[in-house]
Amino acid sequence: MITQPSKQAIQALATLDGDIHFEVVKQWLRTTLNELNEQTPYSKDEVQTRWNQGAQQLLQEFLQRADNAQETIRKF
């Protein structure tokens, strides 16, 4: 899990929303997340499984916050 972002961090994410370069980065992160989701159940190494699970949680939370930044700012 990542820490709760500050209002300033949320505003920065909201500003990046729709930027073509940031969308490319988010797509790369989504692809990485999908690959982790596919690979993790087949991992036989417990340490690697835990690393993958942590990465999945981080990516999911970041992408969720990035996708919902505009809405979060409106709630402030």
N, C-alpha and C positions, 0 to 999 in steps of 0.2 A: 504494500500500500504506500501511496505517496501522501505527503502532508497536505492539509487543506491549503489551496492556493490563496494568496492575498487578493484583494480587490484589484490591485494593480496588475497582477498576473492574469486574472480573468479578463481584464480590459485588453491586455496585450493579445490574448488568445482571440478575443472578439474582433480585434483589429485585423488579425491575420486571416480571419474567416473569409473564404472566397479568394484569397490570394493564390494565384496559379502555382507559385512555387511551394507554398505551404500545403496545397492540396496534393502535390506530388509527394511531399514528405509524408503526409498522412496516409496516402495510398501505399507507400513503402512500409509504413508501420502496420497497416492492416494486413498486407501480404505476409509480413513476418509473424504477426499474430496468428493468422490462419495456418501457417506452416507449423508453428509451435502447437497449435490445437490438434493438428494431425499427428505430429511426431510424439508428443508427450505420452499418450497411452501405451505406446510401444517401447518406451525407454525401459531398459532393464537395470540401469544404474540409478540408485535411489538419489544420489546427490544431484545427478543431471536432471532427474525428474523434478526435484525441488527447485533447482535453478530455473527450469522451464516454467514451472508454475508461478514463480515469482515474477518472471518476465511477462508472462501472460497477464497477471493481475495488473502490473504496471502499465502495460500497453493498453489494456482495456480501459483502465481508469483515465489515462491521459487522453485517449481518443474520445471517451465519453465527455470529459470536461471540455475538450476542444470543440466537439460537435455542439455542445450545449452552452457555450460561452455567451452568446448573444442573449439567450433566455435568462441566464444567471445574472447578467448585468441589468436586465430590465427589472429583475426582482429586487435589486439594491434600491 
